[in-house]
Amino acid sequence: MKPIIYQIIPRLFANFNETRKHNGTKTENGCGKLVDINERALRSIADLGATHIWYTGIIRHATAEHNNPAITKGQAGSPYAITDYYDVNPDLAKNESKRMGEWEALIERTHKAGLGVVMDFIPNHVAREYKSVCKPANIQDLGEGDHPEWAFSPLNNFYYLPGEHFSMDKDLQGYDEYPAKVTGNDCWNSHPSANDWYETIKLNYGVYYRGGGEKQFDPRPGTWDKMLDILLFWAGKGIDGFRVDMAEMVPVEFFAWAIAKVKKKYPKLLFIGECYEPARYDAYLNAGFDYLYDKVGMYDYLRGVTSKSWPAEGITAQWMQHGEQRIDHMLYFLENHDEQRIASGFFCGNGLCAEPAMIVAATLNRCPLMIYMGQELGERGMDMEGFSGMDGRTTIFDYWGIKSLQAWTNKGKYDGAHLSSEQQELRDFYQRLLNLARSNRAIQKGKMYDITYAQGEGFNKHEQYAFLRHIGTETLLVVVNFHDREQHIKVRIPNDAFVYLNMDEKQKASATDLLSGKKEAIRFVANEPIDVTLSAWKGVVLKIR
């Protein structure tokens, strides 16, 4: 099955409070609870077409309420500044003393809805005030037993800057770190800037970065075993996969060792890596990752076609760079918590304008697809929430109520009662597309043949893109229009496509658009033009009979 992952941040997703005070506290602006992600919510996400939910921000992390605000980003804190790898974020619990049980119950509800559960694994860094209270008694804590007088040792869990105090260009409100630890984004400076990941410290896997990158893996660094224990702890809760944060900042040798051990016990568990260096993709896939982000390839290019008038024909180069062996392992997306919203003023201003890009992302290849909460509603991400300014992103640092999501969640009814007609139109499109991608055999398992190269007069390669998906007797012709006006397009199927896909030519055929249900008669013959009329920013998935 082609995985279709729906990412949610529970703190925001299930927050029904509409106060939206700038830099507001949890009491003022509210906070979503795990128990409020109920059966209706999960059923709606499954009906949308998702196969998995990625729950972001489950593990306990730094917040202004429980940690020093000077080294915490925002009131709610970053979900990636972990303070206890063995604990659930208390903010998400209706009953804090039962927070682990509430997470386990949500896993069970999610499975009953027919959805898999993905959660974060953050292996590169932890919060500056990390201390595990909930770890098993037989597990040594991170940093326990370190020699802070050594800048580097494979025996240490952290990297140190001996003789230096941690400092910043602001009052640290009593926080004292001596010697200073290296900051999570490989900032080897005791005085990180406001643009660094100053709230985090980097974990040491035995790489001597300041010694030319020398790898000291024998004997095995203690961090490896501690992080394996954490993976096995959460895998034991019955989850279905990990989204691994900044995987390429951790040595691939660790993953090759750890993933093999986790999959020996949980063979179906998925590992999804956040990676941005294509030259290293094969190494991480060979280490056991199932999927890797295709951010610097397909995401960047589809965004460019949608919002910067890049030529659509360039999409071909993005999938071709991966080859047959890698392409099925690349994760396509147009939004996630790190990226600007499609409908923001920084992207294209309207979620409807990304329909052709979404059709390409969902149907071009067999690889998985990721959707971000509110994307299907045209969420703009243009609020001034607090620590997160108006940057076109939905905040991960603040307590906030997202208007578009609240229109759909309707205080826990999850019925979309307050959606505008445009929001409903966009959600209907996503529901048709995602269910098609999830269920259609040619998209799930078939071959792809890119026919854009073979087009001539009547086809604008700068604004249109076309390809075939085929398996057995089923053939799909996908055509999309990135133009801001209606286009009358002539699409030709080259003879090579019939040979490569082993398709039969049809002098008379019917074509049904699987997105709209519209039918028309065509001739499906090599090099003969098929007339396709597409409105601005639209596409079709034509099933040929």
KAZIFEN-V894516 format. One record per residue. N is the residue number from 0. RES is the residue in one small letter. PSI is psi in degrees with one decimal (999 if undefined). BURIAL is I if it has 16 or more other ideal C-beta (glycine too) atoms within 10 Angstrom, else O. Layout:
n=N res=RES psi=PSI burial=BURIAL
n=N res=RES psi=PSI burial=BURIAL
This chain:
n=0 res=m psi=139.6 burial=O
n=1 res=k psi=113.8 burial=I
n=2 res=p psi=134.1 burial=I
n=3 res=i psi=107.6 burial=I
n=4 res=i psi=126.1 burial=I
n=5 res=y psi=112.5 burial=I
n=6 res=q psi=130.8 burial=I
n=7 res=i psi=146.8 burial=I
n=8 res=i psi=103.8 burial=I
n=9 res=p psi=-36.5 burial=I
n=10 res=r psi=-35.1 burial=I
n=11 res=l psi=-40.5 burial=I
n=12 res=f psi=-44.5 burial=I
n=13 res=a psi=24.3 burial=I
n=14 res=n psi=116.9 burial=I
n=15 res=f psi=1.4 burial=I
n=16 res=n psi=127.8 burial=I
n=17 res=e psi=17.9 burial=O
n=18 res=t psi=-52.9 burial=O
n=19 res=r psi=52.3 burial=I
n=20 res=k psi=132.1 burial=O
n=21 res=h psi=125.8 burial=O
n=22 res=n psi=30.7 burial=I
n=23 res=g psi=154.0 burial=I
n=24 res=t psi=173.8 burial=I
n=25 res=k psi=-40.7 burial=I
n=26 res=t psi=-39.9 burial=O
n=27 res=e psi=-46.8 burial=O
n=28 res=n psi=-10.0 burial=I
n=29 res=g psi=167.9 burial=I
n=30 res=c psi=131.0 burial=I
n=31 res=g psi=148.4 burial=I
n=32 res=k psi=148.3 burial=I
n=33 res=l psi=-36.3 burial=I
n=34 res=v psi=-21.1 burial=I
n=35 res=d psi=-4.2 burial=I
n=36 res=i psi=81.6 burial=I
n=37 res=n psi=-174.9 burial=I
n=38 res=e psi=-36.5 burial=O
n=39 res=r psi=-42.1 burial=O
n=40 res=a psi=-46.9 burial=I
n=41 res=l psi=-39.0 burial=I
n=42 res=r psi=-38.9 burial=I
n=43 res=s psi=-38.6 burial=I
n=44 res=i psi=-39.7 burial=I
n=45 res=a psi=-42.4 burial=I
n=46 res=d psi=-29.5 burial=O
n=47 res=l psi=-26.1 burial=I
n=48 res=g psi=0.7 burial=I
n=49 res=a psi=151.3 burial=I
n=50 res=t psi=-22.8 burial=I
n=51 res=h psi=154.4 burial=I
n=52 res=i psi=129.4 burial=I
n=53 res=w psi=109.5 burial=I
n=54 res=y psi=111.9 burial=I
n=55 res=t psi=129.5 burial=I
n=56 res=g psi=26.1 burial=I
n=57 res=i psi=-44.0 burial=I
n=58 res=i psi=145.3 burial=I
n=59 res=r psi=130.9 burial=I
n=60 res=h psi=170.3 burial=I
n=61 res=a psi=137.0 burial=I
n=62 res=t psi=158.6 burial=I
n=63 res=a psi=-25.9 burial=I
n=64 res=e psi=-38.9 burial=O
n=65 res=h psi=-7.8 burial=O
n=66 res=n psi=171.3 burial=I
n=67 res=n psi=118.3 burial=I
n=68 res=p psi=-25.0 burial=I
n=69 res=a psi=-25.6 burial=I
n=70 res=i psi=31.1 burial=I
n=71 res=t psi=133.0 burial=I
n=72 res=k psi=111.8 burial=I
n=73 res=g psi=172.5 burial=I
n=74 res=q psi=-40.5 burial=I
n=75 res=a psi=-20.1 burial=I
n=76 res=g psi=160.0 burial=I
n=77 res=s psi=133.3 burial=I
n=78 res=p psi=-7.5 burial=I
n=79 res=y psi=13.2 burial=I
n=80 res=a psi=79.1 burial=I
n=81 res=i psi=133.4 burial=I
n=82 res=t psi=-16.5 burial=I
n=83 res=d psi=106.8 burial=I
n=84 res=y psi=-17.2 burial=I
n=85 res=y psi=15.8 burial=I
n=86 res=d psi=155.5 burial=I
n=87 res=v psi=142.6 burial=I
n=88 res=n psi=115.6 burial=I
n=89 res=p psi=-27.2 burial=O
n=90 res=d psi=-28.4 burial=I
n=91 res=l psi=-3.2 burial=I
n=92 res=a psi=137.4 burial=I
n=93 res=k psi=-38.9 burial=O
n=94 res=n psi=104.3 burial=O
n=95 res=e psi=-35.2 burial=O
n=96 res=s psi=-14.1 burial=O
n=97 res=k psi=26.3 burial=O
n=98 res=r psi=-36.9 burial=I
n=99 res=m psi=-40.6 burial=O
n=100 res=g psi=-35.6 burial=O
n=101 res=e psi=-35.4 burial=I
n=102 res=w psi=-43.0 burial=I
n=103 res=e psi=-36.9 burial=O
n=104 res=a psi=-36.9 burial=O
n=105 res=l psi=-37.9 burial=I
n=106 res=i psi=-45.4 burial=I
n=107 res=e psi=-43.0 burial=O
n=108 res=r psi=-40.4 burial=I
n=109 res=t psi=-42.7 burial=I
n=110 res=h psi=-39.2 burial=O
n=111 res=k psi=-26.0 burial=O
n=112 res=a psi=1.7 burial=I
n=113 res=g psi=20.2 burial=O
n=114 res=l psi=144.7 burial=I
n=115 res=g psi=160.4 burial=I
n=116 res=v psi=124.0 burial=I
n=117 res=v psi=138.1 burial=I
n=118 res=m psi=166.2 burial=I
n=119 res=d psi=144.0 burial=I
n=120 res=f psi=121.2 burial=I
n=121 res=i psi=90.6 burial=I
n=122 res=p psi=-12.2 burial=I
n=123 res=n psi=-28.6 burial=I
n=124 res=h psi=162.3 burial=I
n=125 res=v psi=172.8 burial=I
n=126 res=a psi=154.0 burial=I
n=127 res=r psi=-32.0 burial=I
n=128 res=e psi=33.7 burial=I
n=129 res=y psi=132.0 burial=I
n=130 res=k psi=117.5 burial=O
n=131 res=s psi=120.4 burial=I
n=132 res=v psi=-26.7 burial=O
n=133 res=c psi=2.5 burial=O
n=134 res=k psi=151.7 burial=I
n=135 res=p psi=149.8 burial=O
n=136 res=a psi=-27.0 burial=O
n=137 res=n psi=3.1 burial=O
n=138 res=i psi=129.9 burial=I
n=139 res=q psi=138.3 burial=O
n=140 res=d psi=156.6 burial=I
n=141 res=l psi=133.2 burial=I
n=142 res=g psi=-15.9 burial=I
n=143 res=e psi=120.9 burial=O
n=144 res=g psi=-0.3 burial=O
n=145 res=d psi=157.0 burial=I
n=146 res=h psi=90.3 burial=O
n=147 res=p psi=-10.5 burial=I
n=148 res=e psi=-9.6 burial=O
n=149 res=w psi=126.3 burial=O
n=150 res=a psi=-40.1 burial=I
n=151 res=f psi=138.9 burial=I
n=152 res=s psi=138.4 burial=I
n=153 res=p psi=-11.3 burial=I
n=154 res=l psi=-18.6 burial=I
n=155 res=n psi=151.4 burial=I
n=156 res=n psi=-19.1 burial=I
n=157 res=f psi=166.3 burial=I
n=158 res=y psi=140.6 burial=I
n=159 res=y psi=156.4 burial=I
n=160 res=l psi=80.3 burial=I
n=161 res=p psi=139.6 burial=O
n=162 res=g psi=1.2 burial=O
n=163 res=e psi=137.6 burial=O
n=164 res=h psi=143.2 burial=O
n=165 res=f psi=135.6 burial=I
n=166 res=s psi=161.5 burial=O
n=167 res=m psi=171.6 burial=I
n=168 res=d psi=47.5 burial=O
n=169 res=k psi=165.9 burial=O
n=170 res=d psi=122.6 burial=O
n=171 res=l psi=6.7 burial=O
n=172 res=q psi=48.0 burial=O
n=173 res=g psi=-5.9 burial=O
n=174 res=y psi=128.5 burial=I
n=175 res=d psi=121.5 burial=O
n=176 res=e psi=111.3 burial=I
n=177 res=y psi=128.8 burial=O
n=178 res=p psi=158.2 burial=I
n=179 res=a psi=144.9 burial=I
n=180 res=k psi=154.3 burial=I
n=181 res=v psi=136.4 burial=I
n=182 res=t psi=151.7 burial=I
n=183 res=g psi=-29.9 burial=I
n=184 res=n psi=34.9 burial=I
n=185 res=d psi=38.9 burial=O
n=186 res=c psi=103.2 burial=I
n=187 res=w psi=55.9 burial=O
n=188 res=n psi=134.3 burial=O
n=189 res=s psi=-4.0 burial=I
n=190 res=h psi=72.5 burial=I
n=191 res=p psi=157.0 burial=I
n=192 res=s psi=173.1 burial=O
n=193 res=a psi=-18.6 burial=O
n=194 res=n psi=-6.1 burial=O
n=195 res=d psi=170.3 burial=I
n=196 res=w psi=60.2 burial=I
n=197 res=y psi=-19.6 burial=I
n=198 res=e psi=-0.7 burial=I
n=199 res=t psi=161.6 burial=I
n=200 res=i psi=143.6 burial=I
n=201 res=k psi=141.1 burial=I
n=202 res=l psi=148.9 burial=I
n=203 res=n psi=113.6 burial=I
n=204 res=y psi=14.9 burial=I
n=205 res=g psi=16.4 burial=I
n=206 res=v psi=123.7 burial=I
n=207 res=y psi=81.8 burial=I
n=208 res=y psi=-36.2 burial=O
n=209 res=r psi=4.5 burial=O
n=210 res=g psi=36.0 burial=O
n=211 res=g psi=14.2 burial=O
n=212 res=g psi=20.6 burial=O
n=213 res=e psi=136.6 burial=O
n=214 res=k psi=117.8 burial=O
n=215 res=q psi=85.5 burial=I
n=216 res=f psi=1.8 burial=O
n=217 res=d psi=109.6 burial=O
n=218 res=p psi=162.3 burial=O
n=219 res=r psi=128.4 burial=O
n=220 res=p psi=142.9 burial=I
n=221 res=g psi=-28.1 burial=I
n=222 res=t psi=-34.8 burial=I
n=223 res=w psi=-49.7 burial=I
n=224 res=d psi=-38.4 burial=O
n=225 res=k psi=-38.7 burial=I
n=226 res=m psi=-31.6 burial=I
n=227 res=l psi=-41.9 burial=I
n=228 res=d psi=-39.7 burial=I
n=229 res=i psi=-43.9 burial=I
n=230 res=l psi=-45.8 burial=I
n=231 res=l psi=-33.0 burial=O
n=232 res=f psi=-49.8 burial=O
n=233 res=w psi=-34.0 burial=I
n=234 res=a psi=-33.8 burial=I
n=235 res=g psi=-12.3 burial=O
n=236 res=k psi=-5.0 burial=O
n=237 res=g psi=16.4 burial=O
n=238 res=i psi=170.6 burial=I
n=239 res=d psi=-7.9 burial=I
n=240 res=g psi=162.2 burial=I
n=241 res=f psi=135.0 burial=I
n=242 res=r psi=115.9 burial=I
n=243 res=v psi=114.5 burial=I
n=244 res=d psi=132.5 burial=I
n=245 res=m psi=53.7 burial=I
n=246 res=a psi=-35.8 burial=I
n=247 res=e psi=-5.3 burial=I
n=248 res=m psi=1.1 burial=I
n=249 res=v psi=137.9 burial=I
n=250 res=p psi=135.8 burial=I
n=251 res=v psi=-26.5 burial=I
n=252 res=e psi=-35.7 burial=I
n=253 res=f psi=-45.4 burial=I
n=254 res=f psi=-40.0 burial=I
n=255 res=a psi=-39.1 burial=O
n=256 res=w psi=-49.0 burial=I
n=257 res=a psi=-44.6 burial=I
n=258 res=i psi=-39.9 burial=I
n=259 res=a psi=-41.1 burial=O
n=260 res=k psi=-39.6 burial=O
n=261 res=v psi=-42.7 burial=I
n=262 res=k psi=-20.1 burial=I
n=263 res=k psi=-35.9 burial=O
n=264 res=k psi=-33.5 burial=O
n=265 res=y psi=76.7 burial=I
n=266 res=p psi=-22.5 burial=O
n=267 res=k psi=0.1 burial=O
n=268 res=l psi=132.2 burial=I
n=269 res=l psi=145.2 burial=I
n=270 res=f psi=118.3 burial=I
n=271 res=i psi=118.2 burial=I
n=272 res=g psi=132.6 burial=I
n=273 res=e psi=105.1 burial=I
n=274 res=c psi=145.9 burial=I
n=275 res=y psi=10.5 burial=O
n=276 res=e psi=97.5 burial=O
n=277 res=p psi=-31.3 burial=I
n=278 res=a psi=-16.9 burial=O
n=279 res=r psi=0.3 burial=O
n=280 res=y psi=-47.7 burial=I
n=281 res=d psi=-38.2 burial=O
n=282 res=a psi=-40.7 burial=I
n=283 res=y psi=-33.8 burial=I
n=284 res=l psi=-40.9 burial=I
n=285 res=n psi=-22.9 burial=O
n=286 res=a psi=-8.2 burial=I
n=287 res=g psi=-4.2 burial=I
n=288 res=f psi=139.8 burial=I
n=289 res=d psi=-39.3 burial=I
n=290 res=y psi=151.3 burial=I
n=291 res=l psi=147.5 burial=I
n=292 res=y psi=134.8 burial=I
n=293 res=d psi=63.9 burial=I
n=294 res=k psi=-53.8 burial=I
n=295 res=v psi=-3.9 burial=O
n=296 res=g psi=-92.3 burial=I
n=297 res=m psi=-41.4 burial=I
n=298 res=y psi=-53.5 burial=I
n=299 res=d psi=-38.9 burial=O
n=300 res=y psi=-43.2 burial=I
n=301 res=l psi=-36.5 burial=I
n=302 res=r psi=-41.3 burial=I
n=303 res=g psi=-39.3 burial=I
n=304 res=v psi=-39.9 burial=I
n=305 res=t psi=-40.6 burial=I
n=306 res=s psi=-10.7 burial=I
n=307 res=k psi=10.7 burial=O
n=308 res=s psi=33.9 burial=O
n=309 res=w psi=150.5 burial=I
n=310 res=p psi=132.0 burial=O
n=311 res=a psi=-32.6 burial=I
n=312 res=e psi=-19.3 burial=I
n=313 res=g psi=-11.5 burial=O
n=314 res=i psi=-33.8 burial=I
n=315 res=t psi=-44.5 burial=I
n=316 res=a psi=-27.0 burial=O
n=317 res=q psi=-41.7 burial=I
n=318 res=w psi=-29.4 burial=I
n=319 res=m psi=-27.4 burial=O
n=320 res=q psi=-19.6 burial=O
n=321 res=h psi=-24.7 burial=I
n=322 res=g psi=172.5 burial=O
n=323 res=e psi=-35.8 burial=O
n=324 res=q psi=-30.2 burial=O
n=325 res=r psi=-27.5 burial=I
n=326 res=i psi=-37.5 burial=I
n=327 res=d psi=-10.0 burial=O
n=328 res=h psi=9.9 burial=I
n=329 res=m psi=132.6 burial=I
n=330 res=l psi=119.3 burial=I
n=331 res=y psi=145.9 burial=I
n=332 res=f psi=161.0 burial=I
n=333 res=l psi=-10.7 burial=I
n=334 res=e psi=148.6 burial=I
n=335 res=n psi=-175.7 burial=I
n=336 res=h psi=-19.3 burial=I
n=337 res=d psi=-22.1 burial=O
n=338 res=e psi=158.9 burial=I
n=339 res=q psi=145.1 burial=I
n=340 res=r psi=142.2 burial=I
n=341 res=i psi=-45.2 burial=I
n=342 res=a psi=3.3 burial=I
n=343 res=s psi=164.8 burial=I
n=344 res=g psi=-9.7 burial=O
n=345 res=f psi=-13.9 burial=I
n=346 res=f psi=-89.3 burial=I
n=347 res=c psi=-0.8 burial=I
n=348 res=g psi=-9.0 burial=I
n=349 res=n psi=123.2 burial=O
n=350 res=g psi=-27.0 burial=I
n=351 res=l psi=-25.8 burial=I
n=352 res=c psi=-11.6 burial=I
n=353 res=a psi=6.1 burial=I
n=354 res=e psi=-46.5 burial=I
n=355 res=p psi=-37.8 burial=I
n=356 res=a psi=-39.1 burial=I
n=357 res=m psi=-37.6 burial=I
n=358 res=i psi=-43.3 burial=I
n=359 res=v psi=-48.9 burial=I
n=360 res=a psi=-35.6 burial=I
n=361 res=a psi=-26.1 burial=I
n=362 res=t psi=-10.0 burial=I
n=363 res=l psi=-42.8 burial=I
n=364 res=n psi=178.4 burial=I
n=365 res=r psi=-5.4 burial=I
n=366 res=c psi=160.9 burial=I
n=367 res=p psi=167.3 burial=I
n=368 res=l psi=144.2 burial=I
n=369 res=m psi=137.6 burial=I
n=370 res=i psi=144.8 burial=I
n=371 res=y psi=137.2 burial=I
n=372 res=m psi=129.0 burial=I
n=373 res=g psi=-14.6 burial=I
n=374 res=q psi=-41.0 burial=I
n=375 res=e psi=-5.0 burial=I
n=376 res=l psi=0.8 burial=I
n=377 res=g psi=30.3 burial=I
n=378 res=e psi=133.8 burial=I
n=379 res=r psi=-25.5 burial=I
n=380 res=g psi=30.8 burial=I
n=381 res=m psi=30.6 burial=I
n=382 res=d psi=154.6 burial=I
n=383 res=m psi=85.7 burial=O
n=384 res=e psi=-39.3 burial=I
n=385 res=g psi=-109.1 burial=I
n=386 res=f psi=-40.5 burial=I
n=387 res=s psi=114.6 burial=I
n=388 res=g psi=-172.0 burial=O
n=389 res=m psi=89.5 burial=O
n=390 res=d psi=9.8 burial=I
n=391 res=g psi=3.6 burial=I
n=392 res=r psi=154.2 burial=I
n=393 res=t psi=130.2 burial=I
n=394 res=t psi=142.6 burial=I
n=395 res=i psi=3.1 burial=I
n=396 res=f psi=-8.8 burial=I
n=397 res=d psi=156.5 burial=I
n=398 res=y psi=129.3 burial=I
n=399 res=w psi=154.1 burial=I
n=400 res=g psi=121.3 burial=I
n=401 res=i psi=116.1 burial=I
n=402 res=k psi=-47.5 burial=O
n=403 res=s psi=-42.5 burial=I
n=404 res=l psi=-40.1 burial=I
n=405 res=q psi=-29.3 burial=I
n=406 res=a psi=-31.8 burial=I
n=407 res=w psi=-43.9 burial=I
n=408 res=t psi=-31.1 burial=I
n=409 res=n psi=55.3 burial=O
n=410 res=k psi=38.2 burial=O
n=411 res=g psi=-2.4 burial=O
n=412 res=k psi=-25.2 burial=O
n=413 res=y psi=50.2 burial=I
n=414 res=d psi=-0.2 burial=O
n=415 res=g psi=22.6 burial=O
n=416 res=a psi=-25.7 burial=O
n=417 res=h psi=16.4 burial=O
n=418 res=l psi=144.7 burial=I
n=419 res=s psi=167.5 burial=O
n=420 res=s psi=-36.3 burial=O
n=421 res=e psi=-40.9 burial=O
n=422 res=q psi=-41.7 burial=I
n=423 res=q psi=-39.2 burial=O
n=424 res=e psi=-44.5 burial=O
n=425 res=l psi=-42.3 burial=I
n=426 res=r psi=-38.3 burial=I
n=427 res=d psi=-40.2 burial=O
n=428 res=f psi=-48.5 burial=I
n=429 res=y psi=-40.4 burial=I
n=430 res=q psi=-42.5 burial=O
n=431 res=r psi=-44.6 burial=I
n=432 res=l psi=-47.8 burial=I
n=433 res=l psi=-38.7 burial=I
n=434 res=n psi=-33.5 burial=I
n=435 res=l psi=-47.0 burial=I
n=436 res=a psi=-32.4 burial=I
n=437 res=r psi=-29.7 burial=I
n=438 res=s psi=-22.7 burial=O
n=439 res=n psi=130.3 burial=I
n=440 res=r psi=-38.5 burial=O
n=441 res=a psi=-35.6 burial=I
n=442 res=i psi=-38.9 burial=I
n=443 res=q psi=-43.3 burial=O
n=444 res=k psi=-10.4 burial=O
n=445 res=g psi=171.9 burial=I
n=446 res=k psi=156.6 burial=O
n=447 res=m psi=141.5 burial=I
n=448 res=y psi=115.1 burial=I
n=449 res=d psi=117.4 burial=I
n=450 res=i psi=5.6 burial=I
n=451 res=t psi=-37.3 burial=I
n=452 res=y psi=-29.4 burial=O
n=453 res=a psi=2.6 burial=I
n=454 res=q psi=150.0 burial=I
n=455 res=g psi=-134.7 burial=O
n=456 res=e psi=136.3 burial=O
n=457 res=g psi=2.5 burial=O
n=458 res=f psi=119.3 burial=I
n=459 res=n psi=102.6 burial=I
n=460 res=k psi=-16.6 burial=I
n=461 res=h psi=-28.3 burial=O
n=462 res=e psi=-15.4 burial=I
n=463 res=q psi=157.1 burial=I
n=464 res=y psi=144.6 burial=I
n=465 res=a psi=146.6 burial=I
n=466 res=f psi=166.9 burial=I
n=467 res=l psi=146.7 burial=I
n=468 res=r psi=135.6 burial=I
n=469 res=h psi=140.5 burial=I
n=470 res=i psi=133.8 burial=I
n=471 res=g psi=-117.8 burial=O
n=472 res=t psi=6.1 burial=O
n=473 res=e psi=127.9 burial=I
n=474 res=t psi=131.9 burial=I
n=475 res=l psi=134.8 burial=I
n=476 res=l psi=118.0 burial=I
n=477 res=v psi=126.5 burial=I
n=478 res=v psi=131.3 burial=I
n=479 res=v psi=152.9 burial=I
n=480 res=n psi=113.2 burial=I
n=481 res=f psi=6.1 burial=I
n=482 res=h psi=150.2 burial=I
n=483 res=d psi=13.4 burial=O
n=484 res=r psi=159.5 burial=O
n=485 res=e psi=140.5 burial=O
n=486 res=q psi=138.7 burial=I
n=487 res=h psi=111.2 burial=O
n=488 res=i psi=139.4 burial=I
n=489 res=k psi=119.0 burial=O
n=490 res=v psi=128.2 burial=I
n=491 res=r psi=136.2 burial=I
n=492 res=i psi=113.9 burial=I
n=493 res=p psi=155.0 burial=I
n=494 res=n psi=-36.1 burial=O
n=495 res=d psi=-32.1 burial=O
n=496 res=a psi=-40.5 burial=I
n=497 res=f psi=-37.6 burial=I
n=498 res=v psi=-49.1 burial=O
n=499 res=y psi=-41.0 burial=O
n=500 res=l psi=-1.4 burial=I
n=501 res=n psi=49.0 burial=O
n=502 res=m psi=151.2 burial=I
n=503 res=d psi=137.3 burial=O
n=504 res=e psi=148.9 burial=O
n=505 res=k psi=114.6 burial=O
n=506 res=q psi=-35.0 burial=O
n=507 res=k psi=129.2 burial=O
n=508 res=a psi=160.9 burial=I
n=509 res=s psi=145.6 burial=O
n=510 res=a psi=124.9 burial=I
n=511 res=t psi=123.1 burial=I
n=512 res=d psi=113.9 burial=I
n=513 res=l psi=-9.4 burial=I
n=514 res=l psi=-32.5 burial=I
n=515 res=s psi=-19.7 burial=O
n=516 res=g psi=-3.0 burial=O
n=517 res=k psi=139.5 burial=O
n=518 res=k psi=150.2 burial=O
n=519 res=e psi=158.9 burial=O
n=520 res=a psi=139.7 burial=O
n=521 res=i psi=170.9 burial=I
n=522 res=r psi=121.7 burial=O
n=523 res=f psi=78.5 burial=I
n=524 res=v psi=144.8 burial=I
n=525 res=a psi=128.4 burial=O
n=526 res=n psi=3.5 burial=O
n=527 res=e psi=134.5 burial=O
n=528 res=p psi=136.6 burial=I
n=529 res=i psi=124.5 burial=I
n=530 res=d psi=124.4 burial=O
n=531 res=v psi=123.4 burial=I
n=532 res=t psi=124.3 burial=O
n=533 res=l psi=134.4 burial=I
n=534 res=s psi=169.9 burial=O
n=535 res=a psi=135.1 burial=O
n=536 res=w psi=42.3 burial=I
n=537 res=k psi=173.2 burial=I
n=538 res=g psi=167.7 burial=I
n=539 res=v psi=151.9 burial=I
n=540 res=v psi=96.6 burial=I
n=541 res=l psi=121.8 burial=I
n=542 res=k psi=121.7 burial=I
n=543 res=i psi=126.4 burial=I
n=544 res=r psi=999 burial=O
